[in-house]
Amino acid sequence: MKQLFTHLQDSADPARRRLAWRFVIGLGSIALGLVVFLFLAGESWMHDGAKLAAKGLKPRIESTGKLLFVRAAVVNLGLLIALLLTSRWWIGPAIQQETSSPKVRWGWILLIALAIATAARLPRMTLGFYNDEAHNYARLYGGLWEFAPEKAPLPKFDEPRWGETFWLNNVGNNSQPFSVAARLSLAASQKLGLASQGEIVEWAARLPALVAGLLTIVLLTILAARTGGNVAAWGTSLALALHGWHIRYSTEARGYSLMILGVAVIFLFLHSALQTGRWRDWLGFGGGVFLCLWAFMGAAYFIAVFCGLVMLRQVVLWKKGAHGIDQVIRPTLAGLLAAMLCVQMLLPLIPQLLEMLQRNDSIHGNMNWLWWRDILGFLTTGVRWLDAVPNNPINLSVARWLGAHPWQWVGMVALIGMIVTGTVLMIRRGSALRLIGIGSPLAITFAWGMMARKGLFLHYWYIVYALPWVVLAFGAALAKTAKQGRCWIAVLVGIVSLWPCGTFAVHLAHTGRQDERAAVMAVRGAPFPHYAGADAKKEPSTLFAAFWTNATLYDPFAYKLEAVADLEALMKEARSQKRDLYVCYAHEVLARSNSPELLDRVIKSPDFEHVGTFYGQEEAQFTEQLYRLKPEAAIPPRAP
C-alpha cells in the first residue's frame, strides 16, 4: 500500500498522476462501499435462509439471492484490492487525443428519425400484453389478482416482493434492469393518478423499453455520422426507425431493447477507443458489455465472440508494434470490470436459469437450415420469412408478402443487397466497423452451432443483438451510393430498399404478437376496472374462466381452470343461477399435452359453442379461443 501512494506522488507526468488518482479514488470508493455492506449486512444476509429454516419456514428466493450476492461481493472486493495494489503496472500513460469526425447536421437527422420512430411505436404501447410480457408483469414487477370465492368474496391483489423483482428467474426471463425500471415506471403512473392498483397499464410497463429504443437510434446515428457522414447517418437512423424487429422490441415489456442499447454503447465507444486509446473510451466499451449482459444473459455468445475479436486485434497490432501494451491491458481491464459487475448483479439469477434450461422443453429441438431463412426475414424486415401459420389471416411473413405481389421482390432484393454491400464496405473500412461487420454475423453462426451441437433450439429473438450491425451496414451502403452517383439516385435506392421495412412497420404498429386482453374485452366490454356498466368491486353477472392463457391478468374475477372438475362446478353454478359462462384458452398444443380432458370438455362437448378467435403472430399457440356455455334448452338431447 505504501508503494501505491509513493507511486501516486512520484509520477513525473502530472496527467498520469491525475489519472492514477482518479482510478484509486474510484476503485477505492467501490471497495469501501463493499466493506461497509459486508460489515453491516454480510452476516445476516449469509444466514438468512438458515434462520428461516430453523423457524420451520420455507426460505424464499430472497434467501438464495442474498447469499449469492454476498459471495459475489467478497470475490469482487478481493479483485478490487488486487487492482488497487497493482495499479502502477496497468494504468499506463494519460492520452489527450481527440477524435476527428465528419461534420453532420445532428439536429435535423435525429429529430426526423426520432419523430418517425415514435410515430411507428406509440400505437403499440397500449396493445395487450402477450405471453412472456404478461408472465413477467404478473410475477416480477406488476402483480396479479388471486380470486378464491370460497375464501373471500372479492379478489386479492398480490404484489411481487422487491426480492422477486431483483432475483426471481425461475423461467429464465427476468431482465433485472428492465424489471426494476418497469416497476418504478408503474409506481410513478399510480402516484400521478394515471392508474389504480391492479389495473394493467401497458404503456407504463413498456416505457423503459421505448426510451432505450429511442436512445439506441441516437447512439447509432452518431456512430454512423462519425464513420460515414450525413448520408450514412440518414440511412442508419431511418433503417432502425422503420425496422420491424426494433419496433417490436422497443415497445415490448421485456429487456431486449436495453440489450440492443448496450450493443450500441459497445460499438460507439469501441470506435472512439480504437482511435484514441483513452481509458474513458475503453471503460465506456466495458459499460456497454455490462449493460448488454445485464439486460439479457443470452447475449453471452455475442459478447464472447465480439470481445474475443477485439482482443485478438489488439494483441496482433501490439505484436506488430502499432501500439503499446497499454492498448491490450485497457480493454482487458474494462472487460474484467464489466464481468465483476455482471457477477455482482446476476449471480443470484444464474442457478435458476441453469435449472430452467434442464427442464424447459421449449428450448429443446433440432436446428435446421430453415432457421436461417427465418433469420434472414427477421434481420431484414422484423418478421419471419416462412409463413408458419397459413390459416391465420393476419399473420405477417415475408413469404406471404412476396407471394401476394411478386414484383415486391424488387424491394426485398434491394434491401438484402444494401445490407450485404454495406457489410463488405464496413469490413474494408477497417477499425471498429470491420469488427462489427465480422463479429455480428460470426456471433450468430457461433451461437447456432453451439445450440445445434447441444440439441437446443436457438430462439430467433436471442440474436436480436445483430440489429445494430444490419442498420449500420445499410447506412454505409447508402453513403457509398451517394458518393458514386447523384443525390437523387441515393434517395431512390433508399426508398426502394426501405420499402419492405416501411410496409411491415405500418402493419406492426397495430398488431401484437398475442392479444390476451381480447377475450376479456369481448366478455366484459372493457378490462378491469373499466367494466362497461358493472361495479368493479362486485363480481359481474357473467362468469369468465380461462386456462393456458394470461387473459386472467385483465380480469380479477376470472376463474383459473386446472381440471375438468373446476369447469363442471362453474357450469353447474351458471345454470343454477342462470348466468352466462365464457371459457378462454390459448397454447392449444400445451393444453392438449397437459390438460387434454379439460380441453376436450370445452371444444368437443355439445355444451359449449365457439364464439371468438383472436389471432396472434408467428405461432399458432398465440391464438386465443373463446367459448360460451349454451343454454340447456339449446343442447340437443343425447342419443339413448
Buried (B, 14 or more C-beta within 10 A) or exposed (E): EEEBEEBBEEBEEEEBBEBBEBBBEEBBEBBEEBBEBBEEBBEEBBBBBEEBEEEEEEBBBBBBBBBBBBBBBEBBBEBBBEBBEEBBEBBBEBBEEEEEBBEBEBEEBBEBBBEBBBEBBEBBBEBBBBBBBBBBBBBBBBBBBEBEEEEEEEBEEEEBEEBBBBBBBBBBBBBBBBBBBBBBBBEEBBEEEEBEEBBBBBBBBBBBBBBBBBBBBBBBBBBBBBBBBBBBBBBBBBBBBBBBBBBBBBBBBBBBBBBBBBBBBBBBBBBBBBBBBBBBBBBBBBBBBBBBBBBBBBBEBBBBBBBBBBBEBBBEBBEEEEEEEBBBBBBBBBBEBBBBBBBBBBBBBBEBBEEBEEEEEEBEBEBEEEBEBBBBBBBBBBBBBBBBBEEBEEBBBBBBBBEEEEEBEEBBEBBBEBBEBBBBBBBEBEBBBBBBBBBBBBBBBBBBEEBBEEEBBBEBBBBBBBBBBBBBBBBBBBBBBBEEEEEEEBBBBBEBBBBBBBBBBEBBBEBBBBBBBBBBBBBBBBBBBEBEEBEBEEBBEBBBBBBBBBBBBBBBBBBEBEEBEBBEEBBEBBBEEEBBBBBBBBBBEBBBEEBEEBBEBBBEBEBBEEBBEBBBBBBBBBBBBBBBBBEEEEBEEEEE
